[in-house]
Amino acid sequence: MIQDIFIGVDGGGTKTKVRIEDSEGNLLGQAINGPSNIRFSVDSAWHSIYQALEEALKPKQISLDDKTKFRLHAGMGLAGCEMQEAYEDFIHRPHPFTTLHVTSDAHIACMGAHKGKDGAIIIVGTGVVGYQIDKGKGSRVSGWGFPYDDIGSGAWLGLEAVRLTFQWLDHRAEKSPLVEDVFAFFNQDMSHLITWSNRANATEFARLAPLVINHCQQEEAAAVRLMKKAAHAIDRIAVALNKMRMNHEEMLPCSLVGGIAPFIEPWLNEALRAHLVPREADANVGAILMVRECMMQKII
């Protein structure tokens, strides 16, 4: 008898997480591998996914290529899906899956957070994205890329801290413990700071976010101002998501996730905080829910 295997893939810019279940929902394996943002490289994305799947399946002696024993049904949420060319390239590559459904990482994060029910999610990590599912319809706000978007993210906090540091160094702004620590991060070397700033990507700028967070917790004025600006940007995402709903009198329950989320939550406005709920499951669980739903719709 051929066994149905369900695969959930959460592919982001820093890592790929996979979860594998049988038809009854029992966990068969999990693994983590490298990044799978298709915006940057479809080849690298597939490589990370296959590496993670092989690691997760090996203890159960399940082969991706054994179609005489297994039918593989994969749901994948991948960063970079908004890039249509990359998305088309990815889904048209040869693969071993009987079913393959690919969407954004934000969509499966929302599916997992609310276990398939209507709800919203705002991810505040290296980047920022808001996403909601309302009566089966998904809508997205922000997350279009750094530095032109992702306001309120870890990368944005790092960028703003660097801006303040440059302004202090050339006497446009007052000295603060925050900018002194940022400059110390670069060994108080102006040339190093300039070279790094002109080459750094979102991940590298986000490495400075803990400095902002630490000084904010110490109630240092410059850091507090940045955190308030970041929180205001997150508040605006929640408002924009609500405007996209057909009936936006009441905000959907919203899960706030990501590495920066716990630190920014106290600065959010009351309207959003009143609707925050803990997430029920993570994104790769959401990916499995998605592919199961797709299969059920085909049967019906």
C-alpha positions as CSV (number, residue, x, y, z in Angstrom):
1,M,0.0,0.0,0.0
2,I,1.3,3.5,-0.9
3,Q,1.7,5.7,2.1
4,D,0.8,9.4,2.0
5,I,3.5,11.7,3.5
6,F,2.8,15.4,4.2
7,I,5.6,17.9,4.2
8,G,5.7,21.4,5.5
9,V,8.5,23.8,4.5
10,D,9.1,27.2,6.1
11,G,11.8,28.8,3.9
12,G,13.2,32.1,5.0
13,G,16.2,34.3,4.4
14,T,18.3,32.8,7.1
15,K,17.0,29.2,7.5
16,T,14.7,26.5,6.2
17,K,12.6,24.5,8.6
18,V,10.8,21.3,7.5
19,R,8.2,19.2,9.3
20,I,7.0,15.8,8.1
21,E,3.8,14.0,9.1
22,D,1.9,10.9,8.1
23,S,-1.7,10.9,7.0
24,E,-2.9,10.7,10.6
25,G,-0.9,13.8,11.6
26,N,1.8,12.0,13.5
27,L,5.2,13.6,13.4
28,L,7.7,11.7,11.4
29,G,10.6,14.1,11.4
30,Q,11.9,17.7,11.5
31,A,15.1,19.4,10.4
32,I,16.6,22.8,9.8
33,N,19.0,23.8,7.0
34,G,20.2,26.9,5.2
35,P,18.3,29.8,3.6
36,S,15.7,29.4,0.9
37,N,14.7,32.9,-0.2
38,I,13.9,32.3,-3.9
39,R,14.4,36.0,-4.6
40,F,18.1,35.6,-4.2
41,S,18.6,32.0,-5.6
42,V,16.2,29.3,-6.7
43,D,19.1,26.8,-6.9
44,S,20.1,27.5,-3.3
45,A,16.5,27.3,-2.1
46,W,16.0,23.9,-3.6
47,H,19.3,22.7,-2.2
48,S,18.4,23.8,1.3
49,I,15.0,22.2,1.1
50,Y,16.3,18.9,-0.2
51,Q,19.1,18.8,2.4
52,A,16.6,19.4,5.2
53,L,14.2,16.8,3.9
54,E,16.8,14.1,3.5
55,E,18.0,14.8,7.1
56,A,14.4,14.6,8.4
57,L,13.4,11.5,6.4
58,K,16.6,9.5,7.0
59,P,15.7,8.1,10.4
60,K,12.4,6.7,9.0
61,Q,14.1,5.3,5.9
62,I,11.9,7.2,3.6
63,S,13.3,8.1,0.2
64,L,12.2,11.1,-1.8
65,D,12.5,9.1,-5.0
66,D,10.6,5.9,-3.9
67,K,7.2,6.5,-5.6
68,T,6.3,2.8,-5.2
69,K,5.9,3.2,-1.5
70,F,5.2,6.9,-0.8
71,R,3.2,9.8,-2.2
72,L,4.8,13.1,-1.1
73,H,2.5,16.1,-0.6
74,A,4.4,19.3,0.1
75,G,3.3,22.7,1.2
76,M,6.0,25.3,1.1
77,G,6.0,28.9,2.3
78,L,9.0,30.7,0.8
79,A,10.5,34.1,1.2
80,G,10.6,35.9,-2.2
81,C,7.4,34.5,-3.7
82,E,6.3,38.1,-4.6
83,M,9.0,37.9,-7.3
84,Q,6.9,36.3,-10.0
85,E,9.8,35.2,-12.2
86,A,11.6,33.5,-9.3
87,Y,8.3,31.8,-8.2
88,E,7.7,30.5,-11.8
89,D,11.3,29.2,-12.0
90,F,11.0,27.5,-8.6
91,I,7.7,25.6,-9.2
92,H,8.7,24.5,-12.7
93,R,11.8,22.7,-11.6
94,P,11.6,18.9,-11.6
95,H,10.7,17.6,-8.2
96,P,9.6,14.3,-6.5
97,F,6.3,15.6,-5.0
98,T,2.9,14.2,-6.0
99,T,1.4,17.5,-4.7
100,L,3.3,20.8,-4.5
101,H,1.7,24.0,-3.3
102,V,3.9,27.0,-2.9
103,T,3.0,30.3,-1.3
104,S,4.7,33.0,0.8
105,D,6.3,32.4,4.1
106,A,3.9,35.0,5.6
107,H,0.9,33.0,4.4
108,I,1.9,29.8,6.1
109,A,3.0,31.6,9.3
110,C,-0.6,33.0,9.5
111,M,-2.0,29.6,8.8
112,G,0.0,28.1,11.6
113,A,-0.6,30.9,14.0
114,H,-4.3,30.5,13.9
115,K,-4.5,26.8,12.9
116,G,-6.2,27.6,9.7
117,K,-8.8,29.9,11.2
118,D,-9.2,33.6,10.3
119,G,-6.6,35.8,11.8
120,A,-3.7,38.1,11.3
121,I,0.0,37.9,11.9
122,I,2.8,40.6,12.1
123,I,6.3,39.3,11.9
124,V,8.9,41.6,13.4
125,G,12.3,40.2,12.9
126,T,15.1,41.2,10.5
127,G,12.3,42.4,8.3
128,V,8.6,43.2,8.9
129,V,5.5,41.8,7.2
130,G,1.8,41.8,8.1
131,Y,-0.5,39.2,6.7
132,Q,-4.1,38.1,7.4
133,I,-6.5,35.5,6.2
134,D,-10.1,36.6,6.2
135,K,-12.8,34.3,4.9
136,G,-10.2,32.4,2.9
137,K,-8.7,35.5,1.4
138,G,-5.1,36.5,2.2
139,S,-3.8,40.0,2.2
140,R,-0.4,41.5,2.9
141,V,1.1,44.7,4.2
142,S,4.8,45.7,4.2
143,G,7.7,43.3,3.8
144,W,8.6,44.6,0.4
145,G,12.3,44.7,1.1
146,F,15.1,46.6,2.9
147,P,15.9,49.5,2.9
148,Y,13.0,50.9,1.0
149,D,10.5,49.1,3.3
150,D,10.5,46.9,6.4
151,I,10.1,50.0,8.6
152,G,10.1,49.0,12.3
153,S,12.2,45.8,11.7
154,G,15.5,44.8,13.3
155,A,17.3,45.9,10.1
156,W,15.5,49.3,10.2
157,L,16.5,49.8,13.9
158,G,20.1,49.1,13.0
159,L,20.0,51.5,10.0
160,E,18.5,54.3,12.1
161,A,21.1,53.8,14.8
162,V,23.8,54.1,12.2
163,R,22.2,57.3,10.9
164,L,22.2,58.8,14.4
165,T,25.8,57.8,14.8
166,F,26.9,59.6,11.6
167,Q,24.9,62.7,12.7
168,W,26.6,62.7,16.0
169,L,30.1,62.3,14.5
170,D,29.7,65.3,12.2
171,H,27.9,67.4,14.9
172,R,24.4,67.3,13.6
173,A,23.1,65.5,16.6
174,E,23.8,65.2,20.3
175,K,25.9,62.5,21.8
176,S,24.1,59.6,23.5
177,P,25.0,56.2,25.0
178,L,23.4,54.5,22.0
179,V,25.6,56.2,19.4
180,E,28.7,55.7,21.5
181,D,28.0,52.0,21.6
182,V,27.3,51.9,17.9
183,F,30.6,53.6,17.2
184,A,32.3,51.2,19.7
185,F,30.9,48.3,17.7
186,F,33.1,49.5,14.8
187,N,36.1,50.0,17.1
188,Q,35.6,53.7,16.9
189,D,36.9,53.6,13.4
190,M,35.1,56.0,11.1
191,S,36.6,54.4,7.9
192,H,35.3,51.0,9.1
193,L,31.9,52.4,9.8
194,I,31.6,54.1,6.4
195,T,32.8,51.0,4.5
196,W,30.6,48.6,6.4
197,S,27.5,50.9,6.1
198,N,27.8,51.1,2.3
199,R,28.0,47.3,1.9
200,A,25.8,45.9,4.7
201,N,22.6,44.1,3.9
202,A,19.5,43.7,6.1
203,T,20.9,40.8,8.1
204,E,24.0,42.8,9.0
205,F,22.1,46.0,10.0
206,A,19.9,43.8,12.2
207,R,22.9,42.9,14.2
208,L,22.8,46.4,15.7
209,A,19.2,46.1,16.8
210,P,20.1,44.6,20.2
211,L,22.0,47.8,21.0
212,V,18.8,49.8,20.5
213,I,16.8,47.3,22.5
214,N,19.3,47.3,25.4
215,H,19.4,51.1,25.6
216,C,15.6,51.3,25.3
217,Q,15.3,49.0,28.3
218,Q,17.6,51.4,30.2
219,E,15.2,54.2,29.1
220,E,17.8,56.0,27.1
221,A,16.1,58.8,25.2
222,A,17.5,58.2,21.7
223,A,16.8,54.5,21.8
224,V,13.3,55.0,23.2
225,R,12.5,57.4,20.3
226,L,13.6,54.8,17.8
227,M,11.5,52.1,19.5
228,K,8.5,54.3,19.5
229,K,8.9,55.0,15.8
230,A,9.2,51.3,15.1
231,A,6.1,50.6,17.2
232,H,4.1,53.3,15.3
233,A,5.1,51.6,12.0
234,I,3.8,48.2,13.3
235,D,0.6,49.9,14.5
236,R,0.1,51.3,10.9
237,I,0.5,47.8,9.5
238,A,-2.3,46.6,11.7
239,V,-4.6,49.5,10.6
240,A,-3.8,48.8,7.0
241,L,-4.6,45.1,7.3
242,N,-7.9,46.0,8.9
243,K,-8.8,48.4,6.1
244,M,-8.4,45.6,3.6
245,R,-11.2,43.6,5.2
246,M,-14.7,43.8,3.8
247,N,-16.0,44.4,7.3
248,H,-13.3,46.2,9.3
249,E,-15.3,47.3,12.3
250,E,-13.5,44.7,14.5
251,M,-9.8,43.8,14.1
252,L,-9.0,40.1,13.6
253,P,-7.0,38.3,16.4
254,C,-3.4,39.0,15.6
255,S,-0.2,37.1,16.6
256,L,3.0,39.1,16.9
257,V,6.1,37.0,16.2
258,G,9.8,37.4,15.3
259,G,12.9,38.2,17.3
260,I,12.1,41.9,17.8
261,A,8.4,41.3,18.6
262,P,8.7,40.8,22.4
263,F,10.6,44.1,22.8
264,I,8.3,46.2,20.6
265,E,5.0,44.9,22.0
266,P,5.0,47.2,25.1
267,W,5.2,50.2,22.8
268,L,2.3,49.3,20.6
269,N,-1.0,51.2,20.8
270,E,-3.9,49.8,22.9
271,A,-6.1,49.0,19.9
272,L,-3.6,46.5,18.5
273,R,-2.5,45.1,21.9
274,A,-6.1,44.3,22.8
275,H,-6.3,41.9,19.8
276,L,-2.9,40.2,20.3
277,V,-3.1,36.4,20.8
278,P,-0.4,33.8,21.2
279,R,0.3,31.8,18.0
280,E,-1.0,28.2,18.1
281,A,1.6,26.6,15.9
282,D,4.6,27.6,13.8
283,A,4.8,28.2,10.1
284,N,5.8,24.6,8.9
285,V,2.6,23.3,10.6
286,G,0.8,26.0,8.7
287,A,2.4,24.7,5.5
288,I,1.0,21.2,6.1
289,L,-2.4,22.6,7.0
290,M,-2.3,24.4,3.6
291,V,-1.5,21.4,1.5
292,R,-4.0,19.2,3.4
293,E,-6.7,21.8,2.6
294,C,-5.7,22.0,-1.0
295,M,-6.1,18.2,-1.3
296,M,-9.5,18.2,0.4
297,Q,-10.7,20.9,-2.0
298,K,-9.7,18.7,-4.9
299,I,-11.5,15.7,-3.5
300,I,-14.7,17.7,-2.8
